[in-house]
Amino acid sequence: MSSLEVSIATGASGPVLVLAGEADFTSITRLDEALTAQISGQAVQLTIDAANLRYADSASMRTLVMAAMKARTRAGSVTLLDPQPPVARMLDLLCIDEMFSIRDRAAGKTHSDTSTDGGWRPAKGADHPVVRVIPGLFSAERAGPHA
């Protein structure tokens, strides 16, 4: 069972969604509802305080990415504040860290999606290229007769 705690605070540039505990497939509905409530309607600058989020699985990462994409369509953005090392590692492994502006409160550092190549680049510290996922590559129409 998931132990995700979700709360809302008011920040200087917009709402702050505070996440604590562990986000996994059992907490997707709660996470999605909280994100949707904050990005519905007009342009929003949503900050997600992830300082106390110890773990996030790929299903919860997908939920965060979908929220970031929805915010972008409304001329908004999503900032992740102080993600813990396991969460930051998952963002990096899934090559989705560039979907967000990532801020480290203590160091005053900001890593944002300002690349000119569409946000794709090798993982930080990696000596290998990123494998890009091409939309439709694994769809039934491209799978051939063995699908």
Buried (B, 14 or more C-beta within 10 A) or exposed (E): EBEBBBEEEEBEEBBBBBBBBBBBEBBBEBBBEBBEEBBEEEEBBBBBBBBEBBBBBEBBBBBBBBBBEBBBEEEBBBBBBBBBEEBBEBBBEBBBBBBBBBBBEEEEEEBEBEEEEEEEBEBEEEEEEEEEEEEEEEEEEEEEEEE
